[in-house]
Amino acid sequence: MNESRAVRIWLLSVCLLITLMIWIGGVTRLTGSGLSITDWQPIIGAIPPLSDTAWEEAFANYREIPQYQLLNSHISLGEFKFLYFWEWFHRLIGRLIGVVAFLPGIYFLARKRITSRLAGRVAFGIFLGGLQGALGWFMVKSGLVERTSVSHYRLAAHLFLALIILSYFVWLTRSVSMANRPTPASEKDARSFVAPKFPFLVGAFVLQILYGAFVAGMKAGFAFNTFPLMMGAVVPSNLFELSPTWKNLFENPATIQWIHRTLGWIVFFSSTALWIALLRRKTARGPIRRFVTGLAHLTIMQFLLGVATLVLVVPVTLGVLHQLGAALIVVFLTLLAHALHQARLRS
């Protein structure tokens, strides 16, 4: 294996681990496991309770918070261990990402197989990962005193930073993989067609994912479980029942779900229309066309998965796949953005 290939595999491994962590984060949220560990110990917290006494102490700490007292007072120690496992595993993967990003990076830098510029970029990614850990604890703290779940604002921030970190490392990985490779001439036509429409597409997906996080944080997916109508209407009657009116955009579960649904239609039609239009341009070939195609197919699957998740009242399996779908959409948006950027630089 040559060293350049080893560097690509290293960066790709970081991307895969981040995607895995987002998937596990979905499991943690949907099983209600996120508040099972009531402290944050970045180093020694990697070791779970190893004795009956340690387990009893961890369970006693959990029994002090509102989630246990108001929702889970019926659970046994064995059931608590199930909750604890997913939160511990989620945090463990976060630590593993840091190790996998840091140690091989030191090795490659010492062997002069990567530039100091790339090493600095990876170090910044590791810094973002540490910030994500702190933000995760900030999120968990919101559910330990007066709430039975975490703040949906902090949950959205935690998910968004995870997706930003994923996008950051996907960009780095493709930059290394495509270094010194020529851009096909056909990319010029594809870029001229896609680039003007790309900012709108990104903005729509960003809002869609943001409101998806709000839906998850407020558990709005457990209500209004009909499609395509909502409460028997296209626009529900309680869309603006909170005062002042602007609060409905962020704190009214009906409004939040309705916005998420509406944005779902927008990204569905936008990505599909872009794909079909690009297919009709016979001269537009290469990576840009492939990424637009992949993004459209993912969006269609994500839309159908979202509908199924809603009407079946958020089964864990479908809910987790829906969150994973959002991560994969971010991956393809990043790949498309990098391909457009590369075509612009080499045109």
Order of alpha helices (4+ residues) and beta strands (2+ residues): alpha-alpha-alpha-alpha-alpha-alpha-alpha-alpha-alpha-alpha-alpha
